[in-house]
Amino acid sequence: MKPAGADRSASPAENIDAILRLEKEEEQDLAAYHRLFHWIGWFVGTTRFIVLQFAIVAAWMAFNVWLPHRAIDEYPFPLLALILALEAVVLTSCVLIRQGTIDRSLERRDHLELQINLLAEREATRSLRILQRIAKRLDCDDDDDCAPDELARETSVDEIARDLRAREKGKPEATDSDRFAKRPR
């Protein structure tokens, strides 16, 4: 047996703090220009940006229409069109850079979640095996709603992945009982 406190589980608050700390470290690992593009990509998706964009375009047009002797871009505003087109290209790139960063972060998070789920499944399987041994010693019968030892068998990630690929390709599906029957004890 392990000494008390050797297998101490983190509280939910500690887990949240750890995740926030990892995300903050990932953000700090980005180069300064990458953080700038990330911020721009975020800002473009806000209502403040829309209002600011509208105000700048309206001011540009008003200045060039109402002050014709000082106009730098006469109607139909070709310089404004050029600036807005260039802005669209740059902002699209910033949004795509931000999206790529978010995608990589989500992939890492999904991988972590998969690892946690596999560990939880292994612990649940181990617990079920222990409960089955206890029930057997106490001479308690299991319910007849599932095959004996079906839930207490290890889950094969390779087998699930192959089954998923087969289903995606449209091949006939293996039933759960077929999969459980193939699992080693």
ZATISE-760061 format. One record per residue (C-alpha): x, y, z. Coordinates in Angstrom, 1 decimal, always signed. Layout:
// ZATISE-760061
xx  yy  zz
X  Y  Z
...
//
This chain:
// ZATISE-760061
xx  yy  zz
+0.0  +0.0  +0.0
+1.1  +3.6  -0.6
+1.6  +5.9  +2.3
-1.2  +8.4  +3.0
-1.0  +11.4  +0.7
+1.3  +9.7  -1.8
-1.5  +9.5  -4.4
-3.1  +12.9  -3.6
-5.5  +14.1  -6.3
-5.6  +17.7  -7.3
-8.8  +19.6  -6.5
-10.8  +21.1  -9.3
-9.6  +24.5  -8.5
-5.9  +23.3  -8.7
-6.7  +21.6  -12.1
-8.2  +24.9  -13.4
-5.2  +26.9  -12.2
-2.9  +24.4  -13.9
-4.7  +24.7  -17.2
-4.7  +28.5  -17.0
-1.0  +28.5  -16.2
-0.3  +26.2  -19.2
-2.3  +28.4  -21.5
-0.5  +31.6  -20.2
+2.9  +29.8  -20.7
+1.8  +28.9  -24.3
+0.9  +32.5  -24.9
+4.1  +33.8  -23.5
+6.1  +31.4  -25.7
+4.8  +33.1  -28.8
+7.0  +35.7  -30.5
+6.0  +39.3  -30.0
+4.8  +39.7  -33.6
+2.8  +36.5  -33.3
+1.1  +37.9  -30.1
+0.4  +41.2  -32.0
-1.2  +39.3  -34.9
-3.2  +37.2  -32.3
-4.5  +40.4  -30.6
-5.4  +42.0  -34.0
-7.2  +38.8  -35.0
-9.2  +39.0  -31.7
-9.9  +42.7  -32.1
-11.2  +42.3  -35.6
-14.0  +40.1  -34.3
-15.3  +42.7  -31.9
-18.1  +45.3  -32.3
-15.6  +48.0  -31.3
-13.7  +47.2  -34.5
-16.8  +47.5  -36.6
-17.7  +50.8  -35.0
-14.1  +52.1  -35.4
-14.0  +50.9  -39.0
-17.3  +52.6  -39.8
-16.2  +55.8  -38.2
-12.9  +56.0  -40.0
-14.5  +55.3  -43.4
-17.3  +57.8  -42.8
-14.8  +60.4  -41.7
-12.6  +59.8  -44.7
-15.6  +60.1  -47.1
-16.9  +63.2  -45.3
-13.5  +64.9  -45.3
-13.0  +64.3  -49.1
-16.6  +65.3  -50.0
-17.1  +68.3  -47.7
-13.6  +69.8  -48.1
-13.0  +69.4  -51.9
-10.1  +71.9  -51.9
-8.2  +69.7  -49.4
-9.4  +66.3  -50.7
-6.7  +63.6  -51.0
-9.1  +61.0  -52.4
-11.9  +62.3  -54.6
-15.2  +60.4  -55.3
-15.4  +57.4  -56.0
-12.5  +57.1  -53.4
-10.0  +54.8  -55.2
-7.4  +55.3  -52.5
-9.9  +54.3  -49.8
-10.8  +51.2  -51.8
-7.1  +50.3  -52.1
-6.5  +50.8  -48.4
-9.6  +48.8  -47.5
-8.5  +46.0  -49.8
-5.0  +45.9  -48.4
-6.5  +46.0  -44.9
-8.8  +43.0  -45.7
-5.8  +41.0  -46.8
-3.8  +41.8  -43.7
-6.7  +41.3  -41.3
-7.6  +38.0  -43.0
-4.0  +36.8  -42.4
-4.1  +37.9  -38.8
-7.4  +36.1  -38.2
-5.9  +32.9  -39.9
-2.8  +33.1  -37.8
-4.9  +33.4  -34.7
-7.1  +30.5  -35.8
-4.0  +28.4  -36.4
-2.8  +29.1  -32.9
-6.2  +28.3  -31.4
-6.4  +25.0  -33.5
-3.0  +23.9  -32.2
-4.0  +24.7  -28.6
-7.3  +22.8  -29.1
-5.4  +19.8  -30.5
-3.2  +19.7  -27.5
-6.2  +20.0  -25.2
-8.0  +17.2  -27.1
-4.9  +15.0  -26.7
-4.8  +15.7  -23.0
-8.5  +15.0  -22.7
-8.0  +11.7  -24.5
-5.2  +10.7  -22.1
-7.4  +11.6  -19.1
-10.3  +9.6  -20.5
-8.1  +6.6  -21.1
-6.8  +6.8  -17.6
-10.4  +7.2  -16.2
-11.5  +4.2  -18.3
-8.6  +2.1  -17.0
-9.4  +3.1  -13.4
-13.1  +2.3  -13.9
-12.2  -1.1  -15.4
-9.9  -1.9  -12.4
-12.7  -0.8  -10.0
-15.2  -3.1  -11.8
-12.8  -6.0  -11.6
-12.4  -5.5  -7.9
-16.2  -5.2  -7.4
-16.6  -8.4  -9.4
-14.1  -10.3  -7.1
-15.9  -8.9  -4.0
-19.3  -10.0  -5.4
-17.9  -13.4  -6.2
-16.5  -13.9  -2.7
-19.9  -12.7  -1.2
-21.7  -15.0  -3.6
-23.7  -12.1  -5.1
-25.1  -12.6  -8.6
-24.7  -10.0  -11.3
-27.7  -8.7  -13.2
-28.4  -10.4  -16.5
-28.5  -7.2  -18.4
-24.9  -7.6  -19.8
-22.5  -10.4  -20.7
-20.3  -11.5  -17.8
-17.2  -9.4  -17.4
-18.2  -7.3  -20.4
-17.6  -4.0  -18.7
-14.6  -5.1  -16.8
-12.5  -5.8  -19.9
-9.8  -3.4  -21.0
-10.7  -1.1  -23.8
-8.5  -1.5  -26.9
-7.8  +2.0  -28.4
-6.5  +0.4  -31.6
-9.7  -1.7  -31.9
-11.9  +1.4  -31.4
-9.9  +3.4  -33.9
-10.1  +0.6  -36.5
-13.9  +0.3  -35.9
-14.2  +4.1  -36.3
-12.3  +4.1  -39.6
-14.5  +1.3  -40.9
-17.6  +3.1  -39.9
-16.4  +6.3  -41.6
-15.6  +4.4  -44.8
-19.1  +2.9  -44.7
-18.1  -0.7  -44.0
-20.5  -2.9  -42.1
-20.4  -2.0  -38.4
-19.3  -4.5  -35.8
-21.8  -4.8  -33.0
-20.8  -4.1  -29.4
-21.1  -7.7  -28.5
-18.7  -8.6  -31.4
-16.2  -6.1  -30.1
-16.5  -7.3  -26.5
-16.1  -11.0  -27.6
-12.8  -10.2  -29.3
-11.2  -8.5  -26.3
-8.6  -10.4  -24.4
-9.3  -11.0  -20.8
//
